[in-house]
Amino acid sequence: MRLTAAVITKNEERQIERCLRSLAFCDELLVLDSGSTDRTRELAAACGARVLLDPDWRGFATQRNRALAAARGEWVLMVDADEWVPTELADAIRAALAAPGAHAAFRMPRLSSYCGQDMRHGGWWPDHVTRLMRRAGSRYEGEIHERCIVPGAVGTLTPALRHESFRDLDQVLAKVNAYSSAGARELVAAGRPASLERALLKGAWAFVRTYLLRAGFLDGRRGLMLAISNAEGTYYRVAKAWLAAQQDKPR
C-alpha cells in the first residue's frame, strides 16, 4: 500500500524539518502551504517533500480535504507541522498497512506538551486522533477541532503521536485568540445562545472540568496554567459570539 504523509503549513520553519524527518518512512511527503512568508516551503522541499502552494485559506477542514485530494497514495497519514511520528508509531503504521483488514482508518493516542511539559491529565491524554486513513471516501468537516469522516471501521494503534501543542505563553495567547474567534463564528452560524453571563459560567465550568474533574492538578503548575487558558478560551469564545450578536441588533 502506497502511503502519503500530508502536512498543511503556514510559517512553520521552526518545526517543519522535525516533522518531515519523522515521516521519512512514508512513500510520499506532501506539504500544502497556505502562503508562508518564512522558509517553510524551502525547508520542506529540502526534506524531499512535494510542496504545493494554496494561499486561499478557508479553514482546517478545507485545507485537509485539499491535501487528501492532492495525495498520490492509497493511504494518507495526516500530520500537523508541530507533530512528529516516533519510531514505535512508524513501525505500527507499517504493520497496520501490511496486514489485510477491513479498517478504513486508524486512530492513535497523542501526547501533547504545554509550555515544555508533557500533559497526561486535564483531558489531554490519551487524546485519540484519527490520522491514518484510506484516501478514497475520507473527508474532514468543521472549522476548528475538525472531524475526520471515513467510509468504514476505525482501528486503534497503541504508540503515541507526539505534539508540541504550545511552546510558550505567547503562543498560548495567540491560539486562544484565534481559536476563540473561530469558535465564536461557529456559535453565531449555528444560532447558539450567547450572553456575558453564559460566557462567565462556561469559562468557570471549563476550569473546573480541566483542573478538578479531569485531574489537571496532577500535572502540577502547568496543569493549573492549562486549566486557566482553557477557561479563558471558552469565556472569550462565548463573549465574542455575544458581542457579534449585539452588533447585529438594530440601534
C-alpha positions, 0 to 999 in steps of 0.5 A: 500500500502506497502511503502519503504523509500530508502536512498543511503549513503556514510559517512553520520553519521552526518545526517543519524539518522535525516533522518531515524527518519523522515521516521519512518512512512514508512513500510520499511527503506532501506539504500544502502551504497556505502562503508562508512568508518564512522558509517553510516551503524551502525547508520542506522541499529540502526534506524531499517533500512535494510542496504545493502552494494554496494561499486561499485559506478557508479553514482546517477542514478545507485545507485537509480535504485539499491535501487528501485530494492532492495525495498520490497514495492509497493511504494518507497519514495526516500530520500537523507541522508541530507533530512528529511520528516516533519510531514505535508509531512508524513501525505500527503504521507499517504493520497496520498497512501490511496486514489485510483488514477491513479498517478504513482508518486508524486512530492513535493516542497523542501526547501533547506538551504545554509550555515544555511539559508533557500533559497526561491529565486535564483531558489531554491524554490519551487524546485519540486522533484519527490520522491514518486513513484510506484516501478514497471516501475520507473527508474532514468537516468543521472549522476548528477541532475538525472531524475526520469522516471515513467510509468504514471501521476505525482501528486503534494503534497503541504508540503515541503521536507526539505534539508540541501543542504550545511552546510558550505563553505567547503562543498560548495567547495567540491560539486562544485568540484565534481559536476563540474567534473561530469558535465564536463564528461557529456559535453565531452560524449555528444560532447558539445562545450567547450572553456575558453571563453564559460566557462567565459560567462556561469559562468557570465550568471549563476550569473546573472540568480541566483542573478538578474533574479531569485531574489537571492538578496532577500535572502540577503548575502547568496543569493549573496554567492549562486549566486557566487558558482553557477557561479563558478560551471558552469565556472569550469564545462565548463573549465574542459570539455575544458581542457579534450578536449585539452588533447585529441588533438594530440601534 
